[in-house]
Amino acid sequence: MSVEQSEASLPDYSGEERKRDVDITEGLPSQDQLNNAAKIPIFDGDGQVLAFEDLFLTPAPVKKRVMVIFIRHFFCGSCQAYVQTLSKSIPSPDNLPSGTTLAIIGCGSHSLISMYAKETGCPFPIYSDPSSRLFDILGMTRSLSLGESTPDYIHESVFASTIKAIGQILKRIPAGDGWNGGDVKQIGGEFLFEVHECVIDPVWCHRMRNTRDHTEVPALKRVLDLDDDSKT
C-alpha cells in the first residue's frame, strides 16, 4: 500500500465532529505535556522497557492514529469490565480502521499484564506505567468516587466486583505481586492521537471523573470512526 493510499484510508476526524466529542472541560494535552510524556518508560508483559513515544513512532511520512486507554489498577473490576466489553466489541486489532492502533496502559506491575489479558480477553497490547507519571503529566487525577450512575459496560454489583478483585489478589500473593496492582485511587481516560512525520497530535481525549467513567464503548467506536456495521 502506498503512503497516499494509507493516508487516504484514514477517517477525517476534524472540525465539528471533533468538537462534539472532545472533553472541552479539561482540554487536549499541550505540546509541553506531550514532550514531557514522550520519554516516560512503560513496560510490556515481559518487563521490556520502552518509551511512551515508541507507541507512535512509524516510518515517515506514513500517517497513523493511536488510541491509548489508561486504566486503573490491574485488579479494578470496573476497568476489567470495560476492557472485556471493548474486546468483545472490537475482537482483534484487524477490526480497527486501517492505520489505527490501540494500546492499554495500567499503573501496576508489568508482571500482572498476562493475568489481565487473560481475565479480560484483551487482544490489544497492554503496558504498565508503575510510576503513574504518564497519568500525572496528561492530566488524569485520583479518586475513589463511584460516580452517580452505573455505566452500560458494568454488569455486576460493586460487592461482586470487589470479591472478584480480592480473589485475584489472593491468587497472585504466591507470585509476590498480589499487592502490586497499582494505585487504587488513580483514575485514567482515553486519548486519541494522530501521527504524521513523527509529529504527535492529540485530537480527542476523555479523562475519567470517577472510577467508573470510561467512555462507553459505542461512543469510543464513533471516535474511531468504527461502528457495529464497519468492515475492515
Secondary structure, DSSP 8 states (H G I E B T S, - for coil): --HHHHHHTS----HHHHHHHS-TTT----HHHHHHHHT-EEE-TT--EEEGGGGT--STT-EEEEEEEE---TT-HHHHHHHHHHHHHS-SGGGS-TTEEEEEEESS-GGGHHHHHHHHT--S-EEE-TT-HHHHHTT--B-----SS--TT--S-HHHHHHHHHHHHHHHGGGT-TT-S--TTB--EEEEEEEETTEEEEEEEEE-SSTT----HHHHHHHTT--TT---
